[in-house]
Amino acid sequence: MTAREERLQIRKTLFDKVQRAVVKVGTGVLTHSAGLNSKTINQLAREISHLMEQGRQVILVSSGAIGSGVKKVGLEKRPTEIPHKQAAAAVGQPSLMLAYEKAFARHGKKVAQILLTRDDLCNRRRHLNARNTLSVLLDWGILPIVNENDTVAVEELKFGDNDNLSAMITHLMDAQILINLTDIDGFYDKDPRTHKDAKLLSLISRIDGSLERAARHVPGALGTGGMSSKVKTAKKVTASGIPMIIASGLKQKVLTGLFEGKDMGTLFLPRKGKMASRKCWIAFTLKENGVIRVDDGAAQAICKGGKSLLPIGIVAVEGDFGVGAMVRCVGPDGMSFAKGLVNYNVSDIKKLMGAKTSEIEKRLGHKDYDEVIHRDNLVMTLDETEEGTCR
């Protein structure tokens, strides 16, 4: 079997198993100089409707609201100030949804608008409510169209870009694949716009430092997420056992071709083993509120022994956080190796640094837990190919 035949077999096997997919479409695909690209939207509607008729469930994460609003208002370029971006989104979102509604109606399909802020997914109860709502829509045969609620999101509640949002939705809904449709054919070893010898990488089995450095952040005129953002997204979803593809949304029948196993775009292979939904929520949805630095003994107990983080192994604490906050664990070599939810606030943890569990009540006047972070609320984040704390 040749290398190409092997790649095609991997794709065919992978896509044959997909029953639920997240499709993310970027601003560069959905808009052009005149505003919304109706031709592309109609093409997407036709292909997604076909997938739904095959019995597959699809969730669409759509950019384009701000880009649409920019053109509709007549601005020369995408605004940078949050109030201006929010105003542009408010103008563009109705046009975007109307275009989708009309396009899918031609194929007898209904759509639903889901607007989220990061806070909706960081709060565990609202996280589960969002999951339940999306699940009902899928059961009803309705296409959920998800976008960031740009009109109300403040900086600390923003996802960063819709690439990151698509990763969160993929984890939230236990999708079997994330398809990221952009205005470029896939991931190249160099920027194809400036290097004629740039090569498209069809299959990527591991995302390492050199690959991330090659993914230069080059945003489009109307969008925010460049290739660097897409590779970071791929790293998040593949780390939890889910594959991701970057492909051109401007190509005819791109989704049809992908599901037929054709060699299109760049496929990022997943790591073995799928991460539990709650672990994904801790690792990839919650915002970091602080850092706990630990000694080598604690790092090895967590990495190799599968233990919880106890006070005795803590050497320093950074940040300002309360009980239940997500913090990053850093070893003596300065490498981050885990994330977790704390059982004590920052001031209490500082009092407990280096203490035995038998000394907790004496130092605090009370004892709620033996562990600063219980193992059930800890997620390992150091890649198995990296050298560092977890050796």
C-alpha positions as CSV (number, residue, x, y, z in Angstrom):
1,M,0.0,0.0,0.0
2,T,1.4,3.4,-1.0
3,A,1.5,6.3,1.4
4,R,-1.3,8.0,-0.4
5,E,-3.4,4.9,-0.4
6,E,-2.8,4.6,3.4
7,R,-3.9,8.2,3.9
8,L,-7.1,7.6,1.9
9,Q,-7.8,4.5,4.0
10,I,-7.4,6.4,7.2
11,R,-9.7,9.1,6.0
12,K,-12.3,6.6,4.8
13,T,-12.3,4.7,8.0
14,L,-12.5,7.8,10.1
15,F,-15.4,9.5,8.2
16,D,-17.4,6.3,8.0
17,K,-17.7,6.4,11.8
18,V,-18.8,10.0,12.1
19,Q,-22.4,10.4,13.2
20,R,-22.0,13.9,14.7
21,A,-19.7,16.6,13.3
22,V,-19.0,20.2,14.1
23,V,-18.4,22.3,11.0
24,K,-16.8,25.7,11.6
25,V,-16.9,28.3,8.8
26,G,-14.7,31.4,8.8
27,T,-15.4,34.9,7.8
28,G,-13.1,34.6,4.8
29,V,-15.4,31.9,3.4
30,L,-18.8,33.6,4.2
31,T,-18.0,37.1,3.1
32,H,-16.5,38.9,0.1
33,S,-16.1,42.5,-0.9
34,A,-19.8,43.0,-1.5
35,G,-20.9,41.5,1.9
36,L,-22.2,38.0,2.5
37,N,-21.2,35.4,0.0
38,S,-24.6,33.9,-0.9
39,K,-23.1,31.4,-3.4
40,T,-20.9,29.8,-0.6
41,I,-23.8,29.9,1.9
42,N,-26.1,28.1,-0.6
43,Q,-23.4,25.5,-1.3
44,L,-22.9,24.9,2.4
45,A,-26.6,24.5,2.9
46,R,-26.8,21.9,0.1
47,E,-23.9,19.8,1.4
48,I,-24.9,20.0,5.1
49,S,-28.5,19.1,4.2
50,H,-27.2,16.1,2.3
51,L,-25.2,15.0,5.4
52,M,-28.3,15.4,7.6
53,E,-30.4,13.3,5.1
54,Q,-27.8,10.5,5.5
55,G,-28.6,10.5,9.2
56,R,-25.6,12.4,10.4
57,Q,-26.0,15.3,12.9
58,V,-24.2,18.5,12.2
59,I,-23.6,21.6,14.3
60,L,-22.5,24.7,12.4
61,V,-20.2,27.2,14.2
62,S,-20.4,30.3,12.0
63,S,-18.4,33.4,11.9
64,G,-19.4,36.3,9.6
65,A,-21.7,38.5,11.8
66,I,-19.1,41.2,12.2
67,G,-17.9,40.9,8.7
68,S,-21.4,41.1,7.4
69,G,-22.1,44.2,9.6
70,V,-18.9,45.9,8.4
71,K,-20.0,45.8,4.8
72,K,-23.7,46.5,5.6
73,V,-22.7,49.7,7.6
74,G,-20.1,50.7,5.0
75,L,-17.0,50.6,7.1
76,E,-13.7,50.4,5.3
77,K,-12.2,47.8,7.7
78,R,-13.0,45.6,10.6
79,P,-13.2,47.7,13.8
80,T,-10.9,47.0,16.7
81,E,-12.7,48.6,19.6
82,I,-15.2,46.3,21.3
83,P,-18.3,48.6,21.2
84,H,-17.7,49.1,17.5
85,K,-17.3,45.3,16.9
86,Q,-20.4,44.7,19.0
87,A,-22.4,47.2,17.0
88,A,-21.2,45.7,13.7
89,A,-22.2,42.2,14.9
90,A,-25.7,43.5,15.9
91,V,-26.2,44.8,12.4
92,G,-24.7,41.8,10.6
93,Q,-26.2,38.9,12.7
94,P,-29.8,39.2,11.4
95,S,-28.6,39.2,7.8
96,L,-26.4,36.2,8.4
97,M,-29.2,34.1,10.0
98,L,-31.7,35.2,7.3
99,A,-29.3,34.0,4.6
100,Y,-28.9,30.7,6.3
101,E,-32.6,30.3,6.9
102,K,-33.4,30.9,3.3
103,A,-30.6,28.7,2.0
104,F,-31.6,25.7,4.2
105,A,-35.3,26.1,3.6
106,R,-34.7,25.3,0.0
107,H,-33.7,21.8,1.2
108,G,-36.5,21.5,3.7
109,K,-34.3,22.1,6.7
110,K,-34.8,24.4,9.7
111,V,-32.1,26.3,11.5
112,A,-31.7,27.6,15.0
113,Q,-29.6,30.4,16.3
114,I,-27.4,29.8,19.4
115,L,-25.4,32.8,20.7
116,L,-23.0,32.1,23.5
117,T,-20.4,33.9,25.7
118,R,-17.5,32.0,27.3
119,D,-19.3,32.4,30.7
120,D,-22.2,30.3,29.4
121,L,-19.8,27.4,29.0
122,C,-17.6,28.1,32.0
123,N,-20.5,27.8,34.4
124,R,-21.1,24.1,34.8
125,R,-24.9,24.3,35.1
126,R,-25.2,26.6,32.0
127,H,-22.7,24.4,30.2
128,L,-25.0,21.4,30.7
129,N,-28.1,23.5,29.8
130,A,-26.4,24.5,26.5
131,R,-25.6,20.9,25.8
132,N,-29.2,19.8,26.5
133,T,-30.6,22.5,24.2
134,L,-28.3,21.6,21.4
135,S,-29.1,17.9,21.9
136,V,-32.9,18.6,21.6
137,L,-32.4,20.6,18.4
138,L,-30.3,17.7,16.9
139,D,-33.0,15.2,17.9
140,W,-35.6,17.4,16.1
141,G,-33.5,17.4,12.9
142,I,-32.8,21.1,13.2
143,L,-29.4,22.6,12.4
144,P,-28.0,24.6,15.3
145,I,-25.9,27.6,14.1
146,V,-23.6,28.7,16.9
147,N,-21.8,32.0,17.1
148,E,-20.3,34.1,19.9
149,N,-22.7,36.6,21.3
150,D,-20.5,39.5,20.2
151,T,-23.1,42.1,21.0
152,V,-22.8,41.6,24.8
153,A,-19.5,39.8,25.4
154,V,-16.8,41.7,27.2
155,E,-13.2,40.9,26.8
156,E,-12.9,38.6,29.8
157,L,-16.0,36.6,28.6
158,K,-14.8,36.2,25.0
159,F,-13.8,32.9,23.4
160,G,-10.9,34.7,21.6
161,D,-12.1,33.6,18.2
162,N,-14.6,31.1,16.7
163,D,-11.8,28.6,16.2
164,N,-11.6,28.3,20.0
165,L,-15.4,28.3,20.2
166,S,-15.6,25.4,17.7
167,A,-13.2,23.3,19.9
168,M,-15.4,24.0,22.9
169,I,-18.6,23.0,21.1
170,T,-16.9,19.8,19.8
171,H,-16.0,18.9,23.4
172,L,-19.4,20.0,24.7
173,M,-21.4,17.8,22.2
174,D,-19.0,14.8,22.0
175,A,-18.6,15.2,18.3
176,Q,-16.5,12.7,16.4
177,I,-14.8,15.3,14.2
178,L,-14.2,19.1,13.8
179,I,-14.1,20.3,10.3
180,N,-12.6,23.8,10.0
181,L,-13.5,25.5,6.7
182,T,-11.3,28.4,5.8
183,D,-10.1,30.3,2.7
184,I,-7.0,28.3,2.4
185,D,-6.6,24.6,1.2
186,G,-5.1,23.4,4.5
187,F,-1.9,23.6,6.5
188,Y,1.2,24.3,4.5
189,D,4.8,23.9,5.7
190,K,5.3,27.6,4.7
191,D,3.0,30.5,3.8
192,P,1.9,29.7,0.3
193,R,1.2,33.3,-0.5
194,T,4.9,34.2,-0.1
195,H,6.7,30.8,-0.8
196,K,6.1,29.1,-4.1
197,D,7.6,25.9,-2.8
198,A,5.2,25.6,0.0
199,K,3.8,22.1,0.4
200,L,0.3,21.2,1.7
201,L,0.5,18.6,4.5
202,S,-2.2,16.1,4.0
203,L,-1.8,14.3,7.3
204,I,-0.4,15.4,10.7
205,S,0.0,12.8,13.4
206,R,1.6,15.1,16.1
207,I,1.5,18.8,16.7
208,D,5.0,19.8,18.0
209,G,6.8,23.1,18.6
210,S,8.2,23.3,15.1
211,L,4.7,22.9,13.5
212,E,3.2,25.5,15.8
213,R,6.0,27.9,14.8
214,A,5.3,27.3,11.2
215,A,1.7,28.3,11.7
216,R,2.1,32.1,11.4
217,H,-0.8,34.1,12.6
218,V,-2.0,35.8,9.4
219,P,-5.6,37.0,9.9
220,G,-7.8,38.0,7.0
221,A,-9.2,41.5,6.4
222,L,-12.5,40.6,8.0
223,G,-11.6,37.7,10.4
224,T,-9.7,37.1,13.6
225,G,-8.4,33.6,13.5
226,G,-5.4,32.8,11.4
227,M,-3.6,29.5,10.9
228,S,-1.9,29.7,14.3
229,S,-5.4,29.8,15.9
230,K,-6.5,26.8,13.9
231,V,-3.4,24.7,14.9
232,K,-4.0,25.6,18.6
233,T,-7.6,24.4,18.1
234,A,-6.4,21.2,16.5
235,K,-4.1,20.6,19.5
236,K,-7.0,20.9,21.9
237,V,-9.4,18.6,20.1
238,T,-6.8,16.0,19.1
239,A,-5.5,15.9,22.7
240,S,-9.0,14.7,23.8
241,G,-9.1,12.0,21.1
242,I,-11.0,13.9,18.4
243,P,-9.7,14.4,14.8
244,M,-9.8,17.8,13.1
245,I,-9.6,18.8,9.4
246,I,-8.6,22.2,7.9
247,A,-10.0,22.5,4.4
248,S,-11.1,25.2,1.9
249,G,-14.7,26.2,2.3
250,L,-14.5,27.9,-1.1
251,K,-14.1,24.6,-3.0
252,Q,-17.1,22.9,-4.5
253,K,-18.4,19.9,-2.7
254,V,-15.7,20.1,0.0
255,L,-17.9,18.4,2.7
256,T,-19.1,15.8,0.3
257,G,-15.5,15.0,-0.7
258,L,-14.3,14.8,2.9
259,F,-17.1,12.4,3.9
260,E,-16.3,10.3,0.8
261,G,-12.7,10.0,2.1
262,K,-11.0,12.1,-0.5
263,D,-7.6,13.5,0.1
264,M,-8.6,17.1,0.7
265,G,-7.2,19.6,3.3
266,T,-5.2,18.7,6.3
267,L,-6.2,15.9,8.7
268,F,-4.9,16.2,12.3
269,L,-5.0,12.7,13.8
270,P,-6.2,12.4,17.4
271,R,-4.3,11.0,20.3
272,K,-5.4,7.6,21.6
273,G,-8.2,7.6,24.1
274,K,-11.1,10.0,24.4
275,M,-11.1,12.4,27.3
276,A,-14.2,12.4,29.5
277,S,-16.6,15.3,29.0
278,R,-15.9,16.9,32.5
279,K,-12.1,16.6,31.9
280,C,-12.5,18.4,28.6
281,W,-14.5,21.1,30.3
282,I,-11.7,21.6,32.9
283,A,-8.9,21.5,30.4
284,F,-10.3,23.4,27.4
285,T,-13.2,25.5,28.5
286,L,-12.5,27.1,31.8
287,K,-10.3,30.2,32.0
288,E,-7.1,29.9,34.1
289,N,-7.3,31.9,37.4
290,G,-3.9,31.2,38.9
291,V,-0.8,29.1,39.1
292,I,0.3,26.6,41.8
293,R,4.0,25.7,41.7
294,V,4.9,22.3,43.2
295,D,8.1,20.4,44.1
296,D,9.3,17.4,42.2
297,G,7.8,14.9,44.6
298,A,4.3,16.3,44.1
299,A,4.7,16.5,40.3
300,Q,5.8,12.8,40.1
301,A,3.0,11.7,42.5
302,I,0.5,13.4,40.1
303,C,2.1,12.4,36.8
304,K,3.2,8.9,37.6
305,G,1.2,7.9,40.6
306,G,-2.2,9.3,39.6
307,K,-2.4,11.1,43.0
308,S,-4.2,14.3,44.1
309,L,-2.3,17.5,44.9
310,L,-1.7,17.8,48.6
311,P,-0.5,20.9,50.5
312,I,2.9,19.4,51.4
313,G,4.1,19.6,47.8
314,I,3.1,23.2,47.1
315,V,6.0,25.7,47.0
316,A,4.3,28.9,45.6
317,V,0.9,30.2,44.6
318,E,0.1,33.0,42.0
319,G,-3.1,34.8,41.2
320,D,-6.3,35.8,43.0
321,F,-8.9,33.0,43.0
322,G,-11.6,31.4,45.1
323,V,-12.8,27.9,45.8
324,G,-13.6,26.0,42.6
325,A,-11.4,28.1,40.4
326,M,-9.3,26.5,37.6
327,V,-5.5,26.8,38.1
328,R,-2.4,25.6,36.3
329,C,0.1,23.3,38.0
330,V,3.8,24.0,37.3
331,G,6.7,21.7,38.2
332,P,10.2,22.7,39.4
333,D,11.4,22.9,35.8
334,G,8.9,25.6,35.0
335,M,6.8,23.3,32.7
336,S,3.0,23.3,33.1
337,F,1.8,19.7,33.5
338,A,-1.8,19.8,34.7
339,K,-4.9,21.9,35.3
340,G,-7.4,21.5,38.1
341,L,-10.2,22.9,40.3
342,V,-9.0,24.0,43.7
343,N,-10.8,23.1,47.0
344,Y,-9.4,26.1,48.8
345,N,-9.0,29.8,48.0
346,V,-5.6,31.4,47.3
347,S,-5.1,32.8,50.8
348,D,-5.8,29.5,52.4
349,I,-3.5,27.7,50.0
350,K,-0.7,30.1,50.9
351,K,-1.2,29.2,54.6
352,L,-1.2,25.5,53.7
353,M,2.0,25.4,51.6
354,G,4.3,22.6,52.7
355,A,1.8,21.4,55.4
356,K,0.9,17.8,56.1
357,T,-2.8,16.9,55.8
358,S,-2.9,16.4,59.5
359,E,-1.9,20.1,60.0
360,I,-4.6,21.6,57.8
361,E,-7.2,22.2,60.6
362,K,-4.5,23.7,62.8
363,R,-3.4,26.2,60.1
364,L,-6.8,27.2,58.9
365,G,-9.1,26.6,61.9
366,H,-11.1,24.2,59.8
367,K,-10.5,21.3,57.4
368,D,-12.8,20.8,54.4
369,Y,-10.6,18.6,52.3
370,D,-7.3,16.7,52.5
371,E,-6.5,17.7,48.9
372,V,-5.9,21.1,47.4
373,I,-6.9,19.6,44.1
374,H,-8.6,16.2,44.0
375,R,-7.5,13.8,41.3
376,D,-11.0,13.7,39.8
377,N,-10.7,17.4,39.1
378,L,-7.1,17.2,37.7
379,V,-6.3,17.0,34.0
380,M,-2.9,16.2,32.6
381,T,-1.8,18.8,30.0
382,L,1.8,18.0,29.2
383,D,2.0,16.3,25.9
384,E,3.4,12.8,26.1
385,T,6.1,13.7,23.5
386,E,7.4,16.7,25.5
387,E,10.2,16.5,27.9
388,G,9.6,18.1,31.3
389,T,8.0,17.5,34.7
390,C,6.3,14.3,33.8
391,R,9.4,12.3,32.9
